Each structure stands twice: as C-alpha cells, then as structure tokens.
Amino acid sequence: MRNNEESLDSTPLVEKRSKHSSSVMYRPHLVERGKCLGCCLIVTLVVVGMLVIAAGVGAGLGARLASSASLSGEVTESLLMDHLTLLQNKTIKYGSRSVLSGYNASGEYVEEQLNSAGYSVTRQYFTVGVYEDLQPDESVFRVVIDDGKVEYFWDFLVGTQFSVMRYSGNTGNNTLEAPIHFVEGNGSGCSLSDFDGFPNGSIALLNYSIPESELNCTVYDKAHNAESSGAVAVVMGRSESEAGVAPPRSRIYVQNPDGYSIVSIPVLGATYGLVQTLTHLDQLGGENLTAHIRTYTSVTHANTFNLFAETSQGMANSTIVVGSHLDSVPAGLGINDNGSGSMANLVMALLLKKETFAGKIKNRVKFAFWGAEELGLLGSRHYVMNLSPQEKADIVLDLNLDMLGSPNFIRGIYNGSTAPEKVVNESVKIHELLSSFLNASNTLYDLIPMSGGSDYLSFIQQGVDIPAGGVATGAGGLKTVEERCKYGGLADAQLDTCYHQSCDTIDNVDAKVYVQMAGTIAHALETLMSTEDIRGYLKTP
C-alpha cells in the first residue's frame, strides 16, 4: 500500500491516516481504566445496535457463513498462511519483492499456482522509472546574498524546511547556483503563459497547491512548464493555509499509455515558513541573491508487468475485477503489504476452479495482480489507461485487497459514500455487502475513506468511473484510544509496526484477522459473481 500521494483530483495531498510514515512508531498508550471503560461501553452499545441490524440479515446468512460450502468458508487460515509462507520462501533470497528485486519471482509463484489450476495466465508488460534518493541527508538548499563586500548565507534543513521531490533531477557533486525568480500571478505554473518573461537560467519559485480553476493540473505539469521555460530548478512552496505542514514530497512523474515522463531539473518542496523567508531575503538581497542546490537522485528505467487470470464462466460484459498489488517496497519482503492481499486473491482464484463454485459464476471474474503499486499505483493505472471503450464498459466493479493481516489491526471497509459522485451509489452498495458479512457474526469494523493510497483509486478516478470497494487492516497510522478499546492492541502504536520495513515477514501477520478479512471479500465475491443482474443489483438502494 502506498503513502497517500494519489488523490481523487490528482492533486498531491499530505499522507492519509491509513498509509503513513515508514518509520516504526511504537509508543504504547497507557489508558486510564475509567476512560477506556467509557469508550468500550460505547462500543458495547454499537454491538447491540449491530445485533439488531444483523437480525434483519437473517439466520440463513449466519448459517451460510459457517458453512464450508460457501466461498468464505473455504478460505481457511491454513490455505492463506501456507501460500504466504511459500511466497516468502520463494522470494526471501532477494530481500524484497520490489520491481528491481524479487517481483519477478513473486509473479512466477502466482503464475505456477494459477497455471496448475487450469487458468490461462497473461502478463501485461509496462515500463516504469524507479526513483531513489541516494543521499537524502546530504541534499543542500542554501541562499546567499553577496554584495561584493560581505557574503551572507542561510542553510535550510532537509526534511524539516525543504525536501527533494520524488523523481527530481540530480545535481550530484555539482552545486547548482542561480537566482530565484518568483513566478508572477497566482504562481501556479499550470500554464506556460505563467512563465511569460521568465529569466532563462533561474530557479522558479511556484505555489505547490493547485488552483480550483486548474484541477486537471499536476505537480509534474508545473515542473515541466518551468523546465520548458528555461528554469534550471524548481521550488514548490506550501501556501499560508498549509502553514506548519511538512514540505511536500510528491512524485514529479506522469504515466503515459506507453511509458512515463519525468523532468531533468531538481525540484524541491518547501514549507510555508521557508517561502516567507525566501520572500524576505529576496527583498533584502535583490539582484545579489542566489540559491545553491544540491541533490543526489537516480531514476532507473525498468520493465515490469501485471498478471491476469479470468474465469471461463460468466458473462464477459459484466466482469468483476479482483485486484491486489503483488510488489513490495525495496526495504523488505512485504508479506503483509501486500503478500496478504495477493495470497487471499490467489486462494479465491484457486477455489473458483472447484465445481461447487464454478457452477455459480454468472459474471466473469478477472483476478489481477498489480505490479509497481508501491511506485504510485502504476500497474493498475497502466491497465485502466489502456482499456478500450468496450473493455472499460464490460467491467462492472473492482474489489481491492491491500494489507489484510496487520498485527495491531483495525477492520477497515472502504466507505463507498466517499467515492466520486459518478460511482458513489454502486460503491456504497459494495461496502454494504462487505459490512453485512461482519454484521452477521457481530464483528466490529470501521468504514474508512476512499481517499487514495491503493489500486481502487485507478478505477474510481474521473474518466474511468468504475465503482469499487475493499478491505484493509491498516498500515503506518497510529491506533487511537477508541480503536484500542474496540479491537484491542496498543494505542499510539502503528497499525502495522513493520510497515515498509524489513520485519514485514510471515511473523508480522495476524492470522485471525487475516482470515476474517479474506472471508469478507470472498463472501462479497461469491454474492456478486452469482447475481443475475449485477448492474441492477448495484443500483438498488
């Protein structure tokens, strides 16, 4: 699962709650007994309310949940954990399952399993740029005022006052020195006309935020326009409304149907406080002011792939996509993130080959294993970007599985009411279906926003407009006191304390919650694939 640099309007945002920092933040919160008792009493009242709701679902559903004849009943802990263990064994020698390391071996494992079950497995290849900040603590941003008699300089703190944006250009050991030019007008940089009169060879200072009138603009567009207008570097500063927020680190990268585009110049992100300082220094130094920038970055061109297997049964014009990203970050094996989602996906695919379930399939199921999610949802974006109009029309919905076994978990169901307007009704229907499974067993859960950070975003985004839903158990966000009372575990500790770390191994997976969340998705899939008029079902209030 990605940190939330992907948003519904393609505007860079700060990290969302369910995908946070990659450092281990393990601060157990000592809760006063009375306080925790109070919040747990509230949870008890919620449970009572859920019992009433569940009664409306009917005893028949409850009996079906416990039956091994159901798909959810067949998705067992032993199956899930066995495949996770085999995936780890297949890839452990690489140290990760990232694009440049063990991803190919991950794909081979899934292919072997699907081919053995009788599927025809296809690969969809695409190219990506793999970014690395080689010396993140050595990056330099210095402002110098030299009046010919005395030289004054101000060094700013990397990570605190400024950051090197991902996919920024590299200066290496050479320091770039140039005057700073404040782009006139609203400073958006979304249009080339914003750079009329821009002095060639200068550093462009732009506003990081996207104006409401330019919602199709991206930070890549700003940097590209600056480079095209003669800028040798770009600084994107936060606005006053973002005072106190850390410097942005968004990707200066745009994906194309046949590849990607980046800029060659350095691009820095700056806090609002730093922008104010630069404004003051510009007034003080005038023509005697220059900025010195040094970055140590690299971008490796790589080929990777998505994997697909689909059922032979079911109508092709009402296809259900079940997706999970198969890659990890370079720091570790990513057995929870997202081996857990991918192995649950694989287990469901294998089970649908059983005659018990194959005969129920009325709507085709396409199992997708996405590549390069950790680089920015690139595999799923490539897939939807290359769909023909008919292929896109044939897809009725997407189910997303990302991080199902977090050790300090919450049970999260994506809240369809937070999806874009064009797909909100159908996405709500999906989350209600997922919720009904947990309601029937009186299992607590939370509805979490569809604000980005995983592959469902590629489907619900404007222009694709395919409804989606899914489950997650949390990443780098801290568990609240209320969530601790609801689910147990440790408050003020990360939901996954090994998120994006080398310790994300099989020992990092909570098997109990893993089978619960995999079963939740399996229940939804079985219901949806066996529904005659699935489009009508999704539109029913």
C-alpha positions as CSV (number, residue, x, y, z in Angstrom):
1,M,0.0,0.0,0.0
2,R,1.2,3.4,-0.9
3,N,1.5,6.5,1.2
4,N,-1.3,8.8,0.1
5,E,0.3,10.8,-2.7
6,E,-2.6,9.8,-5.0
7,S,-5.8,11.8,-4.7
8,L,-9.2,11.8,-6.4
9,D,-8.4,15.0,-8.3
10,S,-4.7,14.1,-8.9
11,T,-3.7,16.9,-6.6
12,P,-0.9,16.0,-4.2
13,L,-2.1,15.7,-0.6
14,V,-0.5,15.0,2.7
15,E,-0.4,11.4,3.9
16,K,-3.7,9.9,4.8
17,R,-4.3,8.1,8.0
18,S,-4.1,4.5,6.8
19,K,-0.8,4.9,4.9
20,H,1.7,6.8,6.9
21,S,5.4,7.2,7.7
22,S,7.7,4.2,7.1
23,S,9.4,4.6,10.5
24,V,8.4,2.3,13.4
25,M,6.4,4.4,15.8
26,Y,5.8,2.2,18.8
27,R,4.5,4.2,21.7
28,P,2.1,2.1,23.8
29,H,-0.6,4.4,25.3
30,L,-1.3,3.9,29.0
31,V,-5.1,4.3,29.1
32,E,-6.9,5.3,32.3
33,R,-9.2,2.4,33.2
34,G,-12.2,4.6,33.5
35,K,-11.5,6.3,30.2
36,C,-11.1,3.1,28.4
37,L,-14.1,1.6,30.1
38,G,-16.2,4.6,28.9
39,C,-15.2,4.1,25.2
40,C,-15.6,0.4,25.5
41,L,-19.1,0.9,26.9
42,I,-19.9,2.9,23.7
43,V,-18.5,0.1,21.6
44,T,-20.8,-2.3,23.5
45,L,-23.8,-0.1,22.6
46,V,-22.7,-0.2,19.0
47,V,-22.5,-4.0,19.2
48,V,-26.1,-4.1,20.5
49,G,-27.1,-1.9,17.6
50,M,-25.3,-4.2,15.2
51,L,-27.1,-7.2,16.6
52,V,-30.4,-5.6,15.7
53,I,-29.2,-4.8,12.2
54,A,-27.8,-8.3,11.8
55,A,-31.2,-9.8,12.8
56,G,-32.6,-8.2,9.7
57,V,-29.9,-10.0,7.6
58,G,-31.5,-13.3,8.7
59,A,-30.4,-16.5,10.3
60,G,-29.9,-18.1,6.9
61,L,-26.9,-15.8,6.2
62,G,-25.3,-16.6,9.6
63,A,-25.6,-20.4,8.8
64,R,-24.2,-19.9,5.4
65,L,-21.1,-18.0,6.8
66,A,-20.2,-21.0,8.9
67,S,-20.7,-23.5,6.0
68,S,-17.7,-24.8,4.1
69,A,-20.0,-24.8,1.1
70,S,-19.6,-21.1,0.9
71,L,-16.5,-19.4,-0.7
72,S,-15.8,-17.6,2.6
73,G,-15.9,-20.9,4.5
74,E,-13.3,-22.4,2.1
75,V,-10.9,-19.5,2.5
76,T,-9.2,-21.0,5.6
77,E,-6.3,-19.9,7.7
78,S,-4.2,-22.8,6.7
79,L,-4.6,-22.1,3.0
80,L,-3.8,-18.4,3.4
81,M,-0.8,-18.9,5.7
82,D,0.6,-21.8,3.6
83,H,0.6,-19.7,0.5
84,L,2.1,-16.7,2.4
85,T,4.9,-19.0,3.7
86,L,5.6,-20.3,0.2
87,L,5.7,-16.8,-1.2
88,Q,8.2,-15.8,1.4
89,N,10.3,-18.9,0.8
90,K,10.3,-18.2,-3.0
91,T,11.5,-14.6,-2.6
92,I,13.5,-14.4,0.7
93,K,16.8,-14.6,-1.1
94,Y,16.1,-11.3,-2.8
95,G,15.3,-9.4,0.4
96,S,12.3,-7.7,-1.1
97,R,9.6,-8.2,-3.8
98,S,10.2,-4.8,-5.4
99,V,10.3,-4.1,-9.1
100,L,14.1,-4.2,-9.2
101,S,14.4,-7.2,-6.9
102,G,12.1,-10.1,-6.1
103,Y,9.0,-9.1,-8.0
104,N,9.6,-11.4,-10.9
105,A,9.9,-14.4,-8.5
106,S,6.6,-13.3,-6.9
107,G,5.0,-13.3,-10.3
108,E,6.4,-16.7,-11.1
109,Y,4.9,-18.2,-7.9
110,V,1.4,-16.8,-8.7
111,E,1.7,-18.0,-12.4
112,E,2.7,-21.5,-11.3
113,Q,-0.2,-21.8,-9.0
114,L,-2.8,-20.5,-11.5
115,N,-1.4,-22.5,-14.4
116,S,-1.6,-25.7,-12.3
117,A,-5.2,-24.9,-11.5
118,G,-6.0,-24.7,-15.2
119,Y,-6.1,-20.9,-15.8
120,S,-4.7,-19.2,-18.8
121,V,-2.4,-16.6,-17.3
122,T,-1.4,-13.5,-19.1
123,R,1.2,-10.8,-18.5
124,Q,0.8,-7.2,-19.3
125,Y,4.2,-5.5,-19.6
126,F,4.8,-1.8,-19.0
127,T,7.8,0.4,-18.3
128,V,8.4,2.4,-15.1
129,G,11.0,4.7,-13.6
130,V,12.3,3.5,-10.3
131,Y,13.3,6.5,-8.2
132,E,16.0,6.6,-5.4
133,D,17.3,9.4,-3.2
134,L,20.9,8.2,-2.9
135,Q,22.0,10.6,-0.1
136,P,18.8,12.1,1.4
137,D,20.6,13.7,4.3
138,E,23.2,15.4,2.1
139,S,20.8,17.4,0.0
140,V,21.5,21.2,0.1
141,F,19.4,24.3,-0.2
142,R,21.3,27.4,0.6
143,V,20.5,31.1,-0.1
144,V,23.4,33.5,-0.5
145,I,23.5,37.3,-0.5
146,D,26.8,38.7,-1.8
147,D,27.1,42.5,-2.1
148,G,30.7,42.2,-3.2
149,K,32.0,43.1,0.3
150,V,30.3,40.6,2.6
151,E,28.7,37.2,1.8
152,Y,25.8,36.1,3.9
153,F,24.2,32.7,3.7
154,W,21.3,30.7,5.1
155,D,21.3,26.9,5.1
156,F,17.9,25.3,5.3
157,L,17.1,21.9,6.9
158,V,16.3,19.0,4.6
159,G,13.2,17.1,5.8
160,T,12.1,19.9,8.0
161,Q,12.1,23.1,5.9
162,F,12.6,21.6,2.4
163,S,12.5,18.2,0.7
164,V,13.7,16.7,-2.5
165,M,10.6,15.8,-4.5
166,R,10.5,12.3,-5.8
167,Y,11.7,11.9,-9.4
168,S,13.6,15.2,-9.0
169,G,16.6,15.7,-11.3
170,N,20.1,15.1,-10.0
171,T,23.0,17.6,-9.5
172,G,25.4,15.0,-7.9
173,N,28.5,16.6,-6.5
174,N,28.0,19.7,-8.6
175,T,26.2,22.6,-6.8
176,L,23.6,24.4,-8.9
177,E,23.8,28.2,-8.4
178,A,21.2,30.5,-9.8
179,P,18.9,33.4,-8.9
180,I,15.4,32.7,-7.7
181,H,12.5,34.1,-9.7
182,F,9.0,34.3,-8.1
183,V,6.5,33.3,-10.8
184,E,4.0,36.1,-11.2
185,G,0.2,36.0,-10.8
186,N,-1.2,33.1,-8.8
187,G,2.2,31.3,-9.1
188,S,0.5,28.1,-10.1
189,G,2.7,27.3,-13.1
190,C,0.0,25.2,-14.6
191,S,0.1,27.1,-17.8
192,L,3.1,28.1,-20.0
193,S,1.8,31.6,-20.0
194,D,2.5,31.8,-16.3
195,F,6.2,31.9,-17.3
196,D,6.0,34.8,-19.8
197,G,9.1,36.9,-19.2
198,F,10.7,34.2,-17.0
199,P,14.5,34.8,-17.0
200,N,16.3,31.9,-18.5
201,G,18.7,30.1,-16.2
202,S,16.8,31.0,-13.0
203,I,15.2,28.9,-10.3
204,A,11.4,29.1,-10.4
205,L,9.5,29.5,-7.1
206,L,6.0,28.2,-7.5
207,N,2.9,27.6,-5.3
208,Y,2.6,23.9,-4.6
209,S,-1.2,23.9,-4.4
210,I,-3.4,23.5,-7.4
211,P,-5.9,26.3,-8.1
212,E,-9.6,25.3,-8.3
213,S,-9.6,26.6,-11.9
214,E,-6.8,24.1,-12.8
215,L,-7.9,20.8,-11.2
216,N,-6.5,18.8,-14.2
217,C,-3.1,20.3,-13.5
218,T,-0.4,18.2,-11.6
219,V,2.9,19.0,-10.0
220,Y,4.5,17.4,-13.0
221,D,2.8,19.9,-15.3
222,K,4.2,22.7,-13.1
223,A,7.7,21.4,-13.2
224,H,7.6,20.6,-16.9
225,N,6.3,24.0,-17.8
226,A,9.1,25.6,-15.7
227,E,11.8,23.4,-17.4
228,S,10.4,24.2,-20.8
229,S,10.6,27.9,-19.9
230,G,14.3,27.8,-19.1
231,A,14.2,27.1,-15.3
232,V,17.2,25.2,-14.0
233,A,15.4,24.2,-10.9
234,V,12.0,24.5,-9.2
235,V,11.0,25.2,-5.6
236,M,7.3,24.4,-4.8
237,G,6.2,26.1,-1.6
238,R,3.2,25.5,0.5
239,S,0.6,28.2,0.9
240,E,-0.5,30.1,4.0
241,S,-3.4,27.7,4.6
242,E,-0.7,24.9,4.9
243,A,1.4,26.8,7.5
244,G,3.0,24.3,9.8
245,V,2.7,21.4,7.4
246,A,5.9,19.5,6.4
247,P,7.4,20.2,3.0
248,P,5.8,18.2,0.2
249,R,7.5,15.2,-1.4
250,S,5.1,14.4,-4.3
251,R,6.1,12.5,-7.4
252,I,7.2,14.6,-10.4
253,Y,6.1,11.9,-12.7
254,V,3.4,11.3,-15.2
255,Q,2.4,7.9,-16.6
256,N,1.6,7.5,-20.3
257,P,-0.1,4.6,-22.1
258,D,3.3,3.5,-23.4
259,G,5.6,4.7,-20.6
260,Y,6.3,7.7,-18.4
261,S,7.7,11.2,-18.4
262,I,9.9,13.0,-15.8
263,V,11.9,16.2,-15.7
264,S,15.7,16.5,-15.6
265,I,16.0,19.5,-13.3
266,P,16.0,19.4,-9.5
267,V,12.6,20.0,-7.8
268,L,12.3,20.9,-4.1
269,G,9.3,21.2,-1.8
270,A,9.3,23.9,0.8
271,T,7.3,24.8,3.9
272,Y,5.2,28.0,4.0
273,G,7.7,29.3,6.6
274,L,10.6,28.8,4.1
275,V,8.6,30.6,1.4
276,Q,8.1,33.6,3.7
277,T,11.9,33.6,4.5
278,L,12.7,33.5,0.8
279,T,10.3,36.4,0.1
280,H,12.0,38.4,2.9
281,L,15.5,37.6,1.7
282,D,14.6,38.5,-1.9
283,Q,13.5,41.9,-0.8
284,L,16.7,42.2,1.3
285,G,19.2,40.9,-1.3
286,G,17.6,41.8,-4.7
287,E,20.0,41.1,-7.5
288,N,22.7,40.0,-5.1
289,L,20.7,36.9,-4.0
290,T,21.3,33.4,-5.4
291,A,20.3,29.9,-4.3
292,H,22.6,26.9,-4.1
293,I,21.0,23.5,-4.6
294,R,22.5,20.0,-4.5
295,T,20.5,16.7,-4.9
296,Y,21.6,13.1,-5.2
297,T,18.9,11.2,-7.1
298,S,18.6,8.5,-9.7
299,V,15.9,7.0,-11.8
300,T,16.3,3.5,-13.2
301,H,14.3,2.6,-16.3
302,A,12.7,-0.9,-15.7
303,N,10.2,-3.3,-17.3
304,T,7.6,-4.9,-15.1
305,F,4.2,-6.5,-15.5
306,N,0.7,-7.1,-14.3
307,L,-0.7,-10.7,-14.1
308,F,-4.2,-11.7,-15.0
309,A,-6.3,-14.8,-14.9
310,E,-10.0,-14.9,-15.5
311,T,-12.8,-17.5,-15.2
312,S,-14.1,-19.1,-18.4
313,Q,-17.6,-19.0,-16.9
314,G,-19.7,-15.9,-16.6
315,M,-20.7,-13.0,-18.9
316,A,-17.8,-11.0,-20.2
317,N,-19.9,-7.8,-20.3
318,S,-20.3,-7.9,-16.5
319,T,-16.7,-8.6,-15.4
320,I,-15.7,-8.3,-11.8
321,V,-12.0,-7.3,-11.3
322,V,-10.5,-8.6,-8.0
323,G,-7.2,-6.8,-7.6
324,S,-4.2,-6.8,-5.3
325,H,-0.7,-5.4,-5.7
326,L,2.0,-8.1,-5.8
327,D,5.0,-5.9,-5.3
328,S,6.7,-4.6,-2.1
329,V,8.9,-1.7,-1.3
330,P,12.7,-2.3,-1.5
331,A,13.1,-2.3,2.3
332,G,11.5,-5.8,2.8
333,L,9.5,-8.8,1.6
334,G,6.2,-7.1,2.2
335,I,4.4,-10.2,3.4
336,N,1.6,-8.2,5.0
337,D,2.0,-5.3,2.4
338,N,0.8,-6.8,0.2
339,G,1.5,-10.5,0.2
340,S,-1.5,-10.9,2.4
341,G,-3.9,-9.4,-0.2
342,S,-2.3,-11.2,-3.1
343,M,-2.4,-14.6,-1.5
344,A,-6.0,-14.1,-0.5
345,N,-6.7,-13.2,-4.1
346,L,-4.8,-16.3,-5.3
347,V,-6.7,-18.6,-2.9
348,M,-10.1,-17.3,-4.2
349,A,-8.9,-17.9,-7.8
350,L,-7.9,-21.5,-7.0
351,L,-11.2,-22.2,-5.2
352,L,-13.3,-21.0,-8.1
353,K,-11.9,-23.9,-10.1
354,K,-13.9,-26.2,-7.8
355,E,-17.1,-27.4,-9.4
356,T,-19.0,-26.2,-6.3
357,F,-18.2,-22.6,-7.2
358,A,-17.6,-22.7,-10.9
359,G,-21.2,-23.6,-11.5
360,K,-22.3,-20.4,-9.6
361,I,-20.4,-18.0,-11.8
362,K,-22.8,-15.8,-13.8
363,N,-20.5,-12.8,-14.1
364,R,-16.9,-13.3,-15.2
365,V,-14.2,-12.8,-12.6
366,K,-10.8,-11.4,-13.5
367,F,-8.1,-11.8,-10.9
368,A,-5.5,-9.1,-11.2
369,F,-2.1,-9.0,-9.6
370,W,-0.7,-5.4,-10.0
371,G,2.9,-4.5,-10.5
372,A,4.6,-1.3,-9.3
373,E,1.8,-0.2,-6.9
374,E,4.5,1.0,-4.4
375,L,5.8,3.3,-7.1
376,G,2.4,5.1,-7.4
377,L,-0.3,2.6,-8.4
378,L,1.5,2.3,-11.7
379,G,0.3,-1.2,-12.7
380,S,-3.4,-0.6,-12.1
381,R,-3.1,2.9,-13.7
382,H,-1.5,1.3,-16.8
383,Y,-4.3,-1.3,-17.0
384,V,-7.1,1.2,-17.0
385,M,-5.3,3.7,-19.2
386,N,-5.0,1.0,-21.9
387,L,-8.6,-0.3,-21.8
388,S,-10.6,0.1,-24.9
389,P,-14.0,1.8,-24.5
390,Q,-15.7,-1.6,-24.8
391,E,-13.3,-3.3,-22.3
392,K,-13.9,-0.5,-19.8
393,A,-17.7,-0.8,-20.3
394,D,-17.5,-4.5,-19.6
395,I,-16.1,-4.0,-16.1
396,V,-18.8,-3.7,-13.5
397,L,-16.7,-3.2,-10.4
398,D,-13.3,-3.6,-8.7
399,L,-12.7,-5.3,-5.4
400,N,-9.4,-4.3,-3.8
401,L,-7.3,-6.3,-1.3
402,D,-4.4,-4.5,0.4
403,M,-2.9,-5.4,3.7
404,L,-5.3,-7.8,5.4
405,G,-3.2,-9.0,8.3
406,S,-1.8,-6.0,10.2
407,P,-0.7,-7.1,13.7
408,N,-2.2,-4.0,15.5
409,F,-5.2,-4.0,13.2
410,I,-8.4,-2.3,12.7
411,R,-11.0,-4.0,10.4
412,G,-11.5,-1.4,7.7
413,I,-14.1,-1.4,4.9
414,Y,-13.8,1.3,2.3
415,N,-16.6,3.7,2.6
416,G,-18.4,4.0,-0.7
417,S,-20.0,7.3,0.2
418,T,-16.6,8.9,-0.1
419,A,-16.2,7.8,-3.7
420,P,-16.7,10.2,-6.6
421,E,-20.2,11.2,-7.4
422,K,-20.4,9.1,-10.6
423,V,-19.7,5.8,-8.7
424,V,-20.9,6.6,-5.2
425,N,-24.2,4.7,-5.2
426,E,-22.6,1.5,-6.5
427,S,-19.6,1.8,-4.2
428,V,-22.0,2.2,-1.2
429,K,-23.7,-1.0,-2.3
430,I,-20.4,-2.8,-2.3
431,H,-19.4,-1.6,1.2
432,E,-22.9,-2.5,2.5
433,L,-22.4,-6.0,1.1
434,L,-19.0,-6.3,2.8
435,S,-20.4,-4.9,6.0
436,S,-23.2,-7.4,6.1
437,F,-20.8,-10.3,6.4
438,L,-19.2,-8.9,9.5
439,N,-22.5,-7.7,10.9
440,A,-23.9,-11.2,10.7
441,S,-21.1,-12.5,13.0
442,N,-21.3,-9.4,15.3
443,T,-17.7,-8.5,14.3
444,L,-16.7,-4.9,14.7
445,Y,-15.3,-2.8,11.9
446,D,-14.8,0.8,10.7
447,L,-15.7,2.5,7.4
448,I,-12.5,4.1,6.1
449,P,-12.4,6.8,3.4
450,M,-11.6,6.1,-0.3
451,S,-9.1,9.0,-0.4
452,G,-6.2,7.2,-2.2
453,G,-3.2,5.1,-1.5
454,S,-4.3,1.8,-3.1
455,D,-5.3,0.5,-6.5
456,Y,-9.1,1.0,-6.2
457,L,-8.2,4.7,-6.9
458,S,-7.3,3.8,-10.5
459,F,-10.9,2.6,-11.1
460,I,-13.0,5.2,-9.3
461,Q,-11.0,8.2,-10.7
462,Q,-12.7,10.7,-13.0
463,G,-12.7,9.4,-16.6
464,V,-12.6,5.7,-15.6
465,D,-15.7,5.8,-13.3
466,I,-15.8,2.1,-12.3
467,P,-17.2,1.6,-8.8
468,A,-15.0,-0.2,-6.2
469,G,-14.7,-1.4,-2.7
470,G,-12.5,-3.5,-0.5
471,V,-11.0,-4.1,2.9
472,A,-7.8,-3.2,4.8
473,T,-6.4,-3.5,8.3
474,G,-4.2,-0.5,8.4
475,A,-0.6,0.5,7.7
476,G,1.5,3.2,9.3
477,G,-1.2,5.1,11.0
478,L,-1.4,5.2,14.8
479,K,-4.2,3.3,16.6
480,T,-6.4,5.6,18.6
481,V,-7.5,5.0,22.2
482,E,-11.0,4.4,20.8
483,E,-9.7,1.8,18.3
484,R,-7.7,0.2,21.1
485,C,-10.9,-0.2,23.1
486,K,-12.7,-1.6,20.0
487,Y,-10.1,-4.0,18.7
488,G,-7.5,-4.4,21.4
489,G,-3.8,-4.0,20.7
490,L,-1.8,-0.9,21.5
491,A,-3.0,2.7,21.3
492,D,-0.5,5.3,19.8
493,A,1.3,2.5,18.0
494,Q,1.3,1.8,14.3
495,L,-1.4,-0.4,13.0
496,D,1.4,-2.3,11.2
497,T,4.6,-1.7,13.2
498,C,6.6,-3.3,10.4
499,Y,5.0,-1.2,7.6
500,H,7.6,-0.7,4.8
501,Q,10.3,-2.4,7.0
502,S,12.5,-5.4,6.7
503,C,10.5,-7.0,9.5
504,D,7.4,-7.4,7.3
505,T,7.6,-11.1,7.2
506,I,5.3,-14.0,7.9
507,D,5.7,-13.3,11.6
508,N,4.2,-9.8,11.1
509,V,0.8,-11.2,10.0
510,D,-2.2,-11.6,12.4
511,A,-3.7,-14.9,11.0
512,K,-7.0,-14.4,12.8
513,V,-7.9,-11.0,11.3
514,Y,-6.3,-12.1,8.0
515,V,-8.8,-15.0,7.6
516,Q,-11.7,-12.7,8.7
517,M,-10.9,-10.0,6.1
518,A,-10.2,-12.5,3.3
519,G,-13.5,-14.2,4.2
520,T,-15.3,-10.8,4.0
521,I,-14.1,-10.3,0.4
522,A,-14.8,-13.9,-0.5
523,H,-18.4,-13.5,0.7
524,A,-18.8,-10.4,-1.5
525,L,-17.3,-12.0,-4.5
526,E,-19.5,-15.1,-4.3
527,T,-22.6,-12.9,-4.0
528,L,-21.6,-10.6,-6.9
529,M,-20.4,-13.3,-9.3
530,S,-23.7,-15.3,-8.8
531,T,-26.1,-12.4,-9.2
532,E,-28.1,-12.5,-12.4
533,D,-28.5,-8.7,-12.9
534,I,-25.4,-7.4,-11.2
535,R,-25.7,-3.9,-12.6
536,G,-29.3,-3.7,-11.4
537,Y,-28.2,-5.1,-8.0
538,L,-25.6,-2.4,-7.6
539,K,-28.1,0.4,-8.4
540,T,-30.7,-0.9,-5.9
541,P,-30.8,1.3,-2.8
